Amino acid sequence: MNVAGSNPTQPLSGIRVIDFTQVMLGPCATQVLGDYGADVIKIERIGAGDLSRSSISDDPDGPQNPVFCSLNRNKRSIAIDLRQDAGRAIVRKLAETADVVVNNFRAGVMERMGFGYEDLRRINQRIIFAFGTGFGPEGPYAHKGGQDVLAQALSGVMARKADASLPLSVYPTALADYAAGMHLVQGVLLALLQRERTGAGQVVSVSLYDSMLAMQMQESAMWMMRERELNWAAMPLTGVFETSDGALVLVGAFKANPLRDISVALKIDDLCRDGRFSSFELMVKNKKVLQDTLRAQFRTQTTAHWIAALEAQDLLCAPVKSLADALTDPQTVVNGMVVQLKVGNELLKLVGSPIHLSGDGFALRAVPPRLGQDGEEILKEYGYGRDAIAALKAQGTVA
């Protein structure tokens, strides 16, 4: 199958993915597959499509929604009414030669539509059935609506704070969705490798919940084996400190005597000689007093001044930047982490791939598709003639 802009030397060139996913967990996973050469066919609802096309308000007369664009480049879209027998027949036709089918519906939805693993395996023994859920396909939360913030709360992530005095809050980036999406990519790649040996497909599953627990592997082991809290953000010499013109973050660790070096950088009396801070345990006990002392000094000079002084002592530190500043940072440019492409009057600016290969790797082969824009092309590739396609459109099976 020739896909526009395809590069036969990309790692996943020749891999066909049927993508039922929407919102973030699934789309960020299938986008990675598309970024590295897979032909990703996105199955969408007629008239609505992926929820991320409209879940965040945007200019209806402008370019496509940036949220949708951020998750759906290098894919093709076909809009199908899966309530119709003819619509489900299209999916079964696609599955005959597909390598991977991906969804992030609630448990049981694909089975009710007739697209569960056992259904598809009867069509194609090599098919890999990959899915992401909120909490797993079985268990007390299996049928609970899966959502990033809920996974943060139930997994213990939300309860962990740098300071007990801080209020509980929602992490402002979709941490669980992205982590689970990347785990889903790993699972698909592992299944593809194993299929090379066995010739058979299999089921791959991940969940937001499991990904959040896995992200806390160090903290979890410390609690289960020692019943001790491990909180890297609560360390006495780690913190965010306001300066005269902004803020910086300091990690006072991985050195024989970081407090002495911090004192030298700040040009204050050696705090190690203060009995309240003469050991790590005492620094933990008197953390507020210690950090208040540091805060008072940091406020007297600019961020740039203190970064230079701290780095002269080989201390780990960085300015706290806004996302807008980070996106234009010279390191971002050198790493090629912003990609853009003009399509008509639309200029798409997207975050690129963090996976850099010395061979043919990431490529922006196709812009995020408009709803159903590739339907006719896809149907032709799978053997549907002009009259058959016209009939499907007339009966509302495809848009």
Buried (B, 14 or more C-beta within 10 A) or exposed (E): EEBEEBEEEBBBBBBBBBBBBBBBBBBBBBBBBBBBBBBBBBBBBBEEBBBBBBEEEBEEEEBBBBBBBBBBBBBBBBBBBBEBEBBBEBBBBBBEBBBBBBBBBBBEBBEEBEBBBEBBBEBBEBBBBBBBBBBBBEEEBBBBEBBBBBBBBBBBBBEBBBEEEEEEEEEEEBBBBBBBBBBBBBBBBEBBEBBEEEEEBBBBBBBBBBBBBBBBEEBBEBBEEEEEEBBEEBBBBBBBBEBEEBEBEBBBEEBEEBBBBBBBBBEEEBBBEBEEBEEEEBBEBBBEEBBEBBBEBBEEBBBEBBBEBBEEBEBBBEBBBEEEEEBEEEEBEEEEBEBEEEEEEEEBEBEBBEEEEEEBBBBBBBBBBEBBBBBBEBBEBEEBEEEEBEBBBEEBBBB
